[in-house]
């Protein structure tokens, strides 16, 4: 008997019309390839577990994503798409996915990796230095002492997430909007990805 989570039914129902068939299709394929899979919600997104996290999917305003927890061990570099979360890029239709046969093969590989307890090796290397604070962020923090005090308590990686988000802005307008959001969220004690924490 499939172990389905009603929260995923609700997630799919709330998703944009273009995303619903993609999510339903992926869900069905995961259950076909791994009949003992269990559904859950992690980081506010539908996830599938079998001896650990197997894979997950998500829907956004204009695209959906699907990816494997151990994707680096399943797809080689040519098979991965770095444009979006997951390994298959920004999905806008079921036709953007590999064939059902290929996808089920990937799912079965993920199942085997979890069954034998394979771990994904963490990349080795020197730890990143603490991020340098851009001038506009430093000035904004100076104008907002509460945000500055909270920002200092964040770990280097949490600070880096905000800095990287600002630096990735492609226009001055976007950067200014992100800077305002950063100050608001930091003042409230929120890290950059606070929406996906504690789910």
Residue frames as a rotation matrix with the C-alpha (Angstrom) as fourth column:
UNK 1
0.583 0.813 0.000 0.00
0.813 -0.583 0.000 0.00
0.000 0.000 -1.000 0.00
UNK 2
-0.126 -0.662 0.739 1.59
0.559 -0.663 -0.498 3.35
0.819 0.350 0.454 -1.02
UNK 3
-0.013 0.040 -0.999 2.44
0.949 -0.315 -0.025 5.61
-0.316 -0.948 -0.034 1.89
UNK 4
-0.202 0.029 0.979 1.07
0.647 -0.747 0.156 8.96
0.736 0.664 0.132 0.72
UNK 5
-0.658 -0.102 -0.746 1.10
0.666 -0.541 -0.513 12.21
-0.351 -0.835 0.424 2.65
UNK 6
0.364 0.896 0.253 -2.00
0.925 -0.315 -0.214 14.43
-0.112 0.312 -0.943 2.35
UNK 7
0.333 -0.312 -0.890 0.25
0.122 -0.922 0.369 17.49
-0.935 -0.231 -0.269 2.69
UNK 8
-0.772 -0.630 0.086 1.63
0.131 -0.024 0.991 16.66
-0.623 0.776 0.101 -0.76
UNK 9
-0.215 0.795 0.567 -1.89
0.976 0.152 0.157 16.49
0.039 0.588 -0.808 -2.20
UNK 10
0.674 0.483 -0.559 -2.46
0.571 -0.821 -0.021 19.97
-0.469 -0.305 -0.829 -0.76
UNK 11
-0.169 -0.831 -0.530 0.92
0.023 -0.541 0.840 21.21
-0.985 0.130 0.111 -2.08
UNK 12
-0.799 -0.112 0.591 0.09
0.553 0.252 0.794 20.04
-0.238 0.961 -0.139 -5.61
UNK 13
0.170 0.962 0.214 -3.39
0.985 -0.172 -0.007 21.57
0.030 0.212 -0.977 -5.44
UNK 14
0.615 0.009 -0.788 -1.86
0.311 -0.922 0.232 24.93
-0.725 -0.388 -0.570 -4.42
UNK 15
-0.418 -0.907 0.057 0.74
0.382 -0.119 0.917 24.86
-0.824 0.405 0.396 -7.19
UNK 16
-0.335 0.224 -0.915 0.45
-0.718 -0.690 0.094 26.74
-0.610 0.689 0.392 -10.46
UNK 17
0.674 0.731 0.108 -1.63
-0.483 0.546 -0.685 24.92
-0.559 0.409 0.721 -13.11
UNK 18
0.512 -0.534 -0.673 1.42
-0.681 0.226 -0.697 24.23
0.524 0.815 -0.248 -15.32
UNK 19
-0.478 -0.823 0.306 3.24
-0.823 0.298 -0.484 22.57
0.307 -0.483 -0.820 -12.38
UNK 20
0.148 0.619 0.772 0.47
-0.862 0.463 -0.207 20.24
-0.485 -0.634 0.602 -11.22
UNK 21
0.942 0.216 -0.257 0.86
-0.320 0.811 -0.490 17.62
0.103 0.544 0.833 -13.99
UNK 22
0.097 -0.978 -0.184 4.64
-0.452 0.121 -0.884 17.67
0.887 0.169 -0.431 -13.54
UNK 23
-0.477 -0.278 0.834 4.37
-0.875 0.060 -0.481 17.05
0.084 -0.959 -0.272 -9.80
UNK 24
0.503 0.728 0.466 1.70
-0.722 0.650 -0.236 14.36
-0.475 -0.218 0.853 -10.20
UNK 25
0.796 -0.256 -0.548 3.82
-0.323 0.586 -0.743 12.62
0.511 0.769 0.384 -12.86
UNK 26
-0.247 -0.964 0.100 6.98
-0.567 0.060 -0.822 12.68
0.786 -0.259 -0.561 -10.72
UNK 27
-0.217 0.246 0.944 5.08
-0.940 0.206 -0.270 11.44
-0.261 -0.947 0.187 -7.67
UNK 28
0.805 0.591 0.056 3.65
-0.543 0.771 -0.334 8.51
-0.241 0.238 0.941 -9.63
UNK 29
0.521 -0.681 -0.514 7.07
-0.309 0.411 -0.858 7.57
0.796 0.606 0.004 -11.06
UNK 30
-0.436 -0.690 0.578 8.70
-0.796 -0.003 -0.605 7.58
0.419 -0.724 -0.548 -7.63
UNK 31
0.078 0.557 0.827 6.00
-0.827 0.500 -0.258 5.22
-0.557 -0.663 0.499 -6.31
UNK 32
0.909 0.231 -0.347 6.31
-0.403 0.700 -0.590 2.95
0.107 0.676 0.729 -9.35
UNK 33
0.230 -0.922 -0.312 10.10
-0.333 0.227 -0.915 2.70
0.915 0.314 -0.255 -9.02
UNK 34
-0.870 -0.488 -0.065 10.04
-0.078 0.268 -0.960 2.31
0.486 -0.831 -0.271 -5.23
UNK 35
-0.014 0.981 -0.194 6.73
0.149 0.194 0.970 0.87
0.989 -0.016 -0.149 -3.96
UNK 36
0.257 0.076 -0.964 7.90
0.929 0.255 0.268 1.15
0.266 -0.964 -0.006 -0.32
UNK 37
-0.675 -0.524 0.520 8.73
0.412 -0.852 -0.323 4.85
0.612 -0.003 0.791 -0.57
UNK 38
0.061 0.663 -0.746 7.26
0.967 -0.226 -0.121 7.18
-0.249 -0.713 -0.655 2.06
UNK 39
0.059 0.051 0.997 6.19
0.540 -0.842 0.011 10.74
0.840 0.537 -0.077 1.46
UNK 40
0.131 0.001 -0.991 6.94
0.916 -0.383 0.121 13.67
-0.380 -0.924 -0.052 3.71
UNK 41
0.815 0.042 0.578 7.52
0.298 -0.886 -0.356 17.42
0.497 0.463 -0.735 3.57
UNK 42
0.213 -0.817 -0.536 11.03
0.876 -0.084 0.475 18.77
-0.433 -0.571 0.698 4.19
UNK 43
-0.772 -0.521 -0.363 12.06
0.374 -0.835 0.404 22.38
-0.514 0.177 0.840 3.82
UNK 44
-0.161 0.865 -0.475 8.41
-0.373 -0.499 -0.782 23.09
-0.914 0.051 0.403 2.89
UNK 45
-0.183 0.039 -0.982 8.74
-0.981 0.054 0.185 20.88
0.060 0.998 0.029 -0.22
UNK 46
0.849 0.520 0.091 7.42
-0.521 0.854 -0.018 17.40
-0.087 -0.032 0.996 -1.08
UNK 47
-0.257 -0.965 -0.056 10.09
-0.963 0.261 -0.065 14.79
0.077 0.037 -0.996 -0.36
UNK 48
0.752 0.431 -0.499 10.35
-0.449 0.889 0.091 11.03
0.482 0.155 0.862 -0.70
UNK 49
-0.065 -0.785 0.617 12.19
-0.995 0.095 0.016 8.79
-0.071 -0.613 -0.787 1.75
UNK 50
0.921 0.178 -0.346 13.36
-0.189 0.982 0.003 5.21
0.340 0.063 0.938 1.73
UNK 51
0.490 -0.769 -0.411 16.18
0.871 0.413 0.267 4.35
-0.035 -0.489 0.872 4.15
UNK 52
-0.431 -0.583 -0.689 16.81
0.512 -0.787 0.345 8.10
-0.743 -0.204 0.638 4.23
UNK 53
0.275 0.514 -0.812 15.97
-0.361 -0.728 -0.583 10.95
-0.891 0.453 -0.014 1.89
UNK 54
0.027 -0.160 0.987 15.65
0.741 0.665 0.088 9.75
-0.671 0.729 0.136 -1.70
UNK 55
-0.715 -0.173 0.678 14.51
0.638 -0.558 0.531 12.72
0.286 0.812 0.509 -3.75
UNK 56
-0.254 0.646 -0.720 12.29
0.537 -0.525 -0.661 15.78
-0.804 -0.554 -0.214 -3.70
UNK 57
-0.368 0.220 0.903 10.31
0.852 -0.310 0.422 18.12
0.373 0.925 -0.073 -5.91
UNK 58
-0.396 0.251 -0.883 9.10
0.481 -0.763 -0.432 21.69
-0.782 -0.596 0.181 -5.75
UNK 59
0.117 0.475 0.872 6.98
0.958 -0.284 0.027 24.16
0.261 0.833 -0.489 -7.68
UNK 60
-0.623 -0.320 -0.714 7.65
0.470 -0.883 -0.014 27.86
-0.626 -0.344 0.700 -8.08
UNK 61
0.050 0.723 -0.689 5.85
-0.257 -0.657 -0.709 30.63
-0.965 0.213 0.153 -9.96
UNK 62
0.458 0.101 -0.883 7.28
-0.858 -0.209 -0.468 29.78
-0.232 0.973 -0.009 -13.36
UNK 63
-0.082 -0.498 -0.863 9.01
-0.625 0.700 -0.345 26.42
0.776 0.511 -0.368 -13.03
UNK 64
0.910 0.262 0.320 9.18
-0.413 0.601 0.684 23.18
-0.013 -0.755 0.656 -11.08
UNK 65
-0.102 -0.984 -0.143 12.21
-0.922 0.148 -0.358 21.17
0.374 0.095 -0.923 -9.97
UNK 66
0.966 0.259 -0.010 13.10
-0.237 0.899 0.369 17.59
0.104 -0.354 0.929 -9.16
UNK 67
0.119 -0.991 -0.065 16.29
-0.737 -0.044 -0.674 16.28
0.665 0.128 -0.735 -7.66
UNK 68
0.614 -0.037 -0.789 17.98
0.322 0.924 0.207 13.42
0.721 -0.381 0.579 -5.87
UNK 69
0.954 -0.264 0.145 19.55
-0.234 -0.348 0.908 13.74
-0.189 -0.900 -0.394 -2.43
UNK 70
0.139 -0.931 0.339 22.58
0.081 0.352 0.933 11.84
-0.987 -0.102 0.125 -3.77
UNK 71
0.911 0.391 -0.134 22.35
-0.063 -0.190 -0.980 13.28
-0.408 0.901 -0.148 -7.26
UNK 72
0.298 -0.879 -0.371 26.12
-0.939 -0.341 0.054 13.57
-0.174 0.333 -0.927 -7.69
UNK 73
-0.566 -0.506 0.651 26.38
-0.448 0.851 0.273 9.79
-0.692 -0.137 -0.709 -7.43
UNK 74
0.112 0.735 0.669 23.49
0.359 0.598 -0.717 9.14
-0.927 0.320 -0.197 -9.82
UNK 75
0.930 0.212 0.300 23.97
0.358 -0.332 -0.873 11.62
-0.085 0.919 -0.385 -12.65
UNK 76
-0.100 -0.993 0.061 27.33
0.978 -0.087 0.190 12.54
-0.183 0.078 0.980 -14.12
UNK 77
-0.544 -0.189 -0.817 28.25
0.268 -0.962 0.044 16.17
-0.795 -0.196 0.575 -14.72
UNK 78
-0.984 0.179 -0.008 26.64
-0.057 -0.272 0.961 16.11
0.170 0.946 0.278 -18.19
UNK 79
-0.396 0.891 -0.222 23.32
0.655 0.444 0.612 14.99
0.644 0.097 -0.759 -16.72
UNK 80
-0.118 0.330 -0.937 23.06
0.907 -0.349 -0.237 17.74
-0.405 -0.877 -0.258 -14.15
UNK 81
0.052 0.204 0.978 21.62
0.611 -0.781 0.130 21.16
0.790 0.591 -0.165 -14.77
UNK 82
-0.566 -0.420 -0.709 22.91
0.824 -0.276 -0.494 23.84
0.012 -0.864 0.503 -12.41
UNK 83
-0.676 0.316 0.666 20.35
0.046 -0.884 0.466 26.48
0.735 0.346 0.583 -13.42
UNK 84
0.202 0.832 0.517 17.89
-0.713 -0.237 0.660 25.40
0.672 -0.502 0.545 -10.75
UNK 85
-0.190 -0.136 0.972 17.55
-0.884 0.455 -0.109 23.35
-0.427 -0.880 -0.207 -7.63
UNK 86
0.647 0.409 0.643 17.64
-0.155 0.897 -0.415 19.64
-0.746 0.169 0.644 -8.40
UNK 87
-0.370 -0.876 0.308 19.33
0.095 0.294 0.951 18.04
-0.924 0.381 -0.026 -11.39
UNK 88
-0.274 0.345 0.897 16.91
0.909 0.397 0.125 18.63
-0.313 0.851 -0.423 -14.25
UNK 89
-0.920 -0.200 0.338 16.77
0.321 -0.879 0.354 22.41
0.226 0.434 0.872 -14.57
UNK 90
-0.693 0.701 -0.167 13.67
-0.468 -0.614 -0.635 24.57
-0.548 -0.362 0.754 -14.67
UNK 91
-0.835 0.426 0.348 10.78
0.532 0.785 0.316 22.28
-0.138 0.449 -0.883 -15.54
UNK 92
-0.709 0.621 -0.334 7.83
-0.595 -0.781 -0.190 23.87
-0.379 0.064 0.923 -17.30
UNK 93
0.372 0.807 -0.459 6.19
-0.914 0.404 -0.030 20.74
0.161 0.431 0.888 -18.72
UNK 94
0.678 -0.081 0.731 6.36
-0.239 0.916 0.323 16.97
-0.696 -0.394 0.601 -18.29
UNK 95
0.932 -0.286 0.225 8.18
0.323 0.365 -0.873 16.87
0.167 0.886 0.433 -21.64
UNK 96
0.516 -0.784 0.346 11.14
-0.695 -0.619 -0.365 18.69
0.500 -0.052 -0.864 -20.04
UNK 97
0.382 -0.327 0.865 11.89
-0.696 0.513 0.501 15.54
-0.608 -0.794 -0.031 -18.03
UNK 98
-0.763 -0.583 -0.280 13.91
-0.641 0.625 0.445 12.54
-0.085 0.519 -0.851 -19.23
UNK 99
-0.202 0.701 -0.684 11.84
-0.454 0.552 0.700 9.56
0.868 0.452 0.207 -20.35
UNK 100
0.652 0.534 0.538 9.95
-0.728 0.244 0.640 7.56
0.211 -0.809 0.548 -17.72
UNK 101
0.852 -0.365 -0.376 12.34
0.331 0.931 -0.153 4.64
0.405 0.006 0.914 -18.22
UNK 102
-0.130 -0.953 0.272 15.40
0.315 -0.300 -0.900 6.83
0.940 -0.032 0.339 -17.61
UNK 103
-0.108 0.139 0.984 13.86
-0.738 -0.675 0.014 8.56
0.667 -0.725 0.175 -14.59
UNK 104
0.874 0.454 0.170 12.79
-0.454 0.644 0.616 5.27
0.170 -0.616 0.769 -13.01
UNK 105
0.513 -0.783 -0.352 16.33
0.533 0.612 -0.585 4.00
0.673 0.113 0.731 -13.56
UNK 106
-0.363 -0.622 0.693 17.67
-0.158 -0.692 -0.704 7.01
0.918 -0.366 0.153 -11.65
UNK 107
0.309 0.577 0.757 15.15
-0.864 -0.163 0.477 6.45
0.398 -0.801 0.448 -8.85
UNK 108
0.955 0.040 -0.295 16.16
0.036 0.968 0.248 2.80
0.296 -0.247 0.923 -8.57
UNK 109
0.014 -1.000 -0.026 19.83
0.442 0.030 -0.896 3.84
0.897 0.001 0.442 -8.36
UNK 110
-0.283 -0.048 0.958 18.91
-0.629 -0.745 -0.223 6.22
0.724 -0.666 0.180 -5.53
UNK 111
0.758 0.616 0.213 17.05
-0.591 0.511 0.624 3.38
0.276 -0.599 0.752 -3.78
UNK 112
0.685 -0.562 -0.464 20.10
0.462 0.827 -0.320 1.10
0.564 0.005 0.826 -4.03
UNK 113
-0.291 -0.827 0.481 22.44
0.073 -0.520 -0.851 3.80
0.954 -0.213 0.211 -2.71
UNK 114
-0.018 0.363 0.932 20.21
-0.888 -0.435 0.152 4.28
0.460 -0.824 0.330 0.33
UNK 115
0.894 0.399 -0.202 19.76
-0.292 0.863 0.413 0.55
0.339 -0.311 0.888 0.90
UNK 116
0.449 -0.802 -0.393 23.52
0.676 0.593 -0.438 -0.03
0.584 -0.070 0.809 1.10
UNK 117
0.730 -0.070 -0.680 24.08
0.569 -0.489 0.662 3.14
-0.379 -0.870 -0.317 3.16
UNK 118
-0.101 -0.788 0.608 26.24
0.954 -0.251 -0.166 5.00
0.283 0.563 0.777 0.64
UNK 119
0.392 0.136 -0.910 27.19
0.553 -0.825 0.116 8.47
-0.735 -0.549 -0.399 1.85
UNK 120
0.778 -0.181 0.602 27.95
0.437 -0.533 -0.725 11.48
0.451 0.827 -0.335 -0.30
UNK 121
-0.045 -0.892 -0.450 31.51
0.998 -0.056 0.011 12.58
-0.035 -0.449 0.893 0.39
UNK 122
0.852 0.256 -0.457 31.82
0.306 -0.951 0.036 16.17
-0.425 -0.170 -0.889 1.49
UNK 123
0.656 -0.649 0.386 34.27
0.317 -0.227 -0.921 18.16
0.685 0.726 0.057 -0.61
UNK 124
0.430 -0.603 -0.672 37.56
0.841 -0.004 0.541 18.69
-0.329 -0.798 0.505 1.16
UNK 125
0.022 -0.477 0.879 39.40
0.613 -0.688 -0.388 21.94
0.790 0.547 0.277 1.21
UNK 126
-0.886 -0.391 -0.248 40.27
0.441 -0.550 -0.709 24.91
0.141 -0.738 0.660 3.32
UNK 127
0.009 0.930 -0.369 37.31
0.909 -0.161 -0.384 26.55
-0.416 -0.332 -0.846 5.04
UNK 128
0.161 0.119 0.980 36.06
0.699 -0.714 -0.028 29.70
0.696 0.690 -0.198 3.36
UNK 129
-0.880 -0.440 -0.182 37.17
0.447 -0.630 -0.635 32.92
0.164 -0.640 0.751 5.01
UNK 130
-0.179 0.842 -0.509 34.44
0.625 -0.302 -0.719 35.02
-0.760 -0.447 -0.473 6.65
UNK 131
0.184 0.294 0.938 32.61
0.960 -0.257 -0.108 37.02
0.209 0.921 -0.330 3.97
UNK 132
-0.881 -0.404 -0.244 33.53
0.438 -0.893 -0.103 40.64
-0.176 -0.197 0.964 3.46
UNK 133
0.048 0.959 -0.278 30.56
0.719 -0.226 -0.657 42.94
-0.693 -0.168 -0.701 3.92
UNK 134
-0.198 -0.074 0.977 29.78
0.892 -0.427 0.148 45.01
0.406 0.901 0.150 0.80
UNK 135
-0.955 -0.289 0.062 29.81
0.248 -0.898 -0.364 48.78
0.161 -0.333 0.929 1.30
UNK 136
-0.430 0.853 0.296 26.06
-0.487 -0.495 0.719 49.22
0.760 0.166 0.628 0.79
UNK 137
0.373 0.530 -0.762 25.23
0.356 0.676 0.645 46.46
0.857 -0.512 0.064 3.28
UNK 138
-0.435 -0.622 -0.651 27.73
0.862 -0.080 -0.500 47.86
0.258 -0.779 0.571 5.81
UNK 139
-0.927 0.116 0.355 26.15
-0.134 -0.991 -0.026 51.32
0.349 -0.072 0.934 5.47
UNK 140
-0.003 0.998 -0.064 22.63
-0.356 0.058 0.933 49.91
0.935 0.026 0.355 5.87
UNK 141
0.226 0.023 -0.974 23.65
0.719 0.670 0.182 47.93
0.657 -0.742 0.135 8.96
UNK 142
-0.796 -0.573 -0.192 25.19
0.564 -0.590 -0.578 51.08
0.218 -0.569 0.793 10.43
UNK 143
-0.679 0.622 0.390 21.84
-0.501 -0.781 0.374 52.85
0.537 0.058 0.842 9.99
UNK 144
0.491 0.861 -0.134 20.01
-0.542 0.423 0.726 49.94
0.682 -0.284 0.674 11.65
UNK 145
-0.344 -0.754 0.560 21.82
-0.900 0.095 -0.425 49.02
0.267 -0.650 -0.711 14.90
UNK 146
0.270 0.505 0.820 19.41
-0.698 0.689 -0.194 46.19
-0.663 -0.520 0.539 15.72
UNK 147
0.982 0.075 -0.175 20.09
-0.183 0.620 -0.763 44.50
0.051 0.781 0.622 12.38
UNK 148
0.238 -0.970 -0.058 23.83
-0.623 -0.106 -0.775 45.08
0.745 0.221 -0.629 12.82
UNK 149
-0.233 -0.295 0.927 23.80
-0.951 0.268 -0.154 43.42
-0.203 -0.917 -0.343 16.24
UNK 150
0.621 0.527 0.580 21.89
-0.387 0.850 -0.357 40.39
-0.682 -0.003 0.732 14.94
UNK 151
0.868 -0.306 -0.392 24.07
-0.336 0.220 -0.916 40.12
0.366 0.926 0.088 11.82
UNK 152
-0.083 -0.959 0.270 27.16
-0.898 -0.045 -0.438 39.84
0.432 -0.279 -0.857 14.03
UNK 153
-0.076 0.100 0.992 25.65
-0.757 0.642 -0.123 36.83
-0.649 -0.760 0.027 15.81
UNK 154
0.883 0.429 -0.188 25.14
-0.436 0.606 -0.665 34.93
-0.172 0.670 0.723 12.52
UNK 155
0.351 -0.759 0.549 27.65
0.380 0.651 0.657 32.26
-0.856 -0.022 0.517 11.55
UNK 156
-0.525 -0.617 -0.586 30.02
-0.313 -0.501 0.807 33.12
-0.792 0.607 0.070 8.67
UNK 157
-0.885 0.210 0.415 28.00
0.458 0.546 0.701 30.87
-0.080 0.811 -0.580 6.34
UNK 158
0.115 0.981 -0.154 24.73
0.931 -0.160 -0.327 32.59
-0.345 -0.106 -0.932 7.31
UNK 159
0.199 -0.131 -0.971 26.28
-0.048 -0.991 0.124 36.02
-0.979 0.022 -0.204 6.66
UNK 160
-0.806 -0.590 -0.051 27.71
-0.112 0.067 0.991 34.75
-0.582 0.805 -0.120 3.36
UNK 161
-0.413 0.728 0.547 24.24
0.880 0.475 0.032 33.69
-0.237 0.494 -0.837 2.18
UNK 162
0.597 0.626 -0.501 23.04
0.498 -0.779 -0.380 37.30
-0.629 -0.022 -0.777 2.47
UNK 163
-0.059 -0.711 -0.701 26.20
-0.346 -0.644 0.682 38.72
-0.936 0.283 -0.208 0.89
UNK 164
-0.851 -0.269 0.451 26.02
0.259 0.533 0.805 36.27
-0.457 0.802 -0.384 -2.03
UNK 165
0.023 0.957 0.290 22.32
0.932 0.084 -0.352 37.06
-0.361 0.278 -0.890 -2.53
UNK 166
0.577 0.125 -0.807 23.11
0.045 -0.992 -0.122 40.76
-0.816 0.034 -0.578 -2.80
UNK 167
-0.366 -0.859 -0.358 26.09
-0.398 -0.203 0.895 40.20
-0.841 0.470 -0.268 -5.09
UNK 168
-0.695 0.128 0.707 24.01
0.557 0.718 0.418 38.01
-0.455 0.684 -0.570 -7.44
UNK 169
0.341 0.856 -0.389 21.52
0.349 -0.499 -0.793 40.82
-0.873 0.135 -0.469 -8.13
UNK 170
-0.165 -0.401 0.901 21.65
0.967 0.115 0.228 41.70
-0.195 0.909 0.369 -11.84
UNK 171
0.057 0.207 0.977 20.29
0.479 -0.864 0.155 45.25
0.876 0.459 -0.148 -11.56
UNK 172
-0.872 -0.384 0.305 20.65
-0.014 -0.602 -0.798 48.11
0.490 -0.700 0.519 -9.10
UNK 173
-0.118 0.920 0.373 16.89
-0.841 -0.293 0.455 48.03
0.528 -0.260 0.808 -8.47
UNK 174
0.587 0.299 -0.752 16.99
0.001 0.929 0.370 44.34
0.809 -0.218 0.545 -7.56
UNK 175
-0.375 -0.810 -0.451 20.00
0.557 0.192 -0.808 44.89
0.741 -0.554 0.379 -5.33
UNK 176
-0.760 0.134 0.636 18.30
-0.453 -0.812 -0.369 47.76
0.467 -0.569 0.677 -3.51
UNK 177
0.330 0.944 -0.008 15.17
-0.722 0.258 0.642 45.65
0.608 -0.206 0.767 -2.98
UNK 178
0.433 -0.241 -0.869 17.26
0.371 0.926 -0.072 42.77
0.822 -0.291 0.490 -1.65
UNK 179
-0.688 -0.716 0.117 19.16
0.233 -0.370 -0.899 45.13
0.687 -0.592 0.421 0.63
UNK 180
-0.356 0.661 0.661 15.90
-0.824 -0.556 0.112 46.37
0.442 -0.504 0.742 2.16
UNK 181
0.651 0.608 -0.453 14.67
-0.380 0.779 0.499 42.80
0.657 -0.153 0.739 2.59
UNK 182
-0.061 -0.782 -0.621 17.98
0.441 0.537 -0.719 41.80
0.896 -0.317 0.312 4.16
UNK 183
-0.819 -0.254 0.515 17.72
-0.263 -0.631 -0.730 44.53
0.510 -0.733 0.450 6.80
UNK 184
0.082 0.941 0.327 14.09
-0.910 -0.063 0.409 43.61
0.406 -0.331 0.852 7.54
UNK 185
0.677 0.196 -0.710 14.82
-0.089 0.978 0.186 39.88
0.731 -0.063 0.680 7.86
UNK 186
-0.319 -0.872 -0.371 18.04
0.418 0.221 -0.881 40.29
0.851 -0.436 0.294 9.83
UNK 187
-0.614 0.155 0.774 16.32
-0.610 -0.716 -0.339 42.71
0.502 -0.680 0.534 12.23
UNK 188
0.459 0.866 0.196 13.77
-0.847 0.361 0.390 39.96
0.267 -0.346 0.900 12.86
UNK 189
-0.051 -0.591 0.805 16.56
-0.747 0.557 0.362 37.43
-0.663 -0.583 -0.470 13.49
UNK 190
0.813 0.454 0.365 15.88
-0.099 0.725 -0.682 35.57
-0.574 0.518 0.634 10.24
UNK 191
-0.372 -0.907 0.197 18.60
0.023 0.203 0.979 33.90
-0.928 0.369 -0.055 8.22
UNK 192
-0.691 0.015 -0.722 18.51
-0.668 -0.395 0.631 34.12
-0.276 0.919 0.283 4.43
UNK 193
-0.617 0.435 -0.656 16.70
-0.272 0.664 0.696 30.79
0.739 0.608 -0.291 3.95
UNK 194
-0.858 0.254 0.447 14.50
-0.456 0.029 -0.890 31.05
-0.239 -0.967 0.090 7.05
UNK 195
0.072 0.964 -0.258 11.39
-0.997 0.060 -0.055 29.94
-0.038 0.261 0.965 5.11
UNK 196
0.374 0.028 -0.927 12.90
-0.445 0.883 -0.153 26.47
0.814 0.469 0.343 4.65
UNK 197
-0.730 -0.682 0.049 14.22
-0.335 0.294 -0.895 25.99
0.596 -0.670 -0.443 8.17
UNK 198
-0.862 0.314 0.399 12.52
-0.317 0.281 -0.906 23.91
-0.397 -0.907 -0.143 10.87
UNK 199
-0.023 0.863 -0.504 10.09
-0.990 0.049 0.130 22.27
0.137 0.502 0.854 8.45
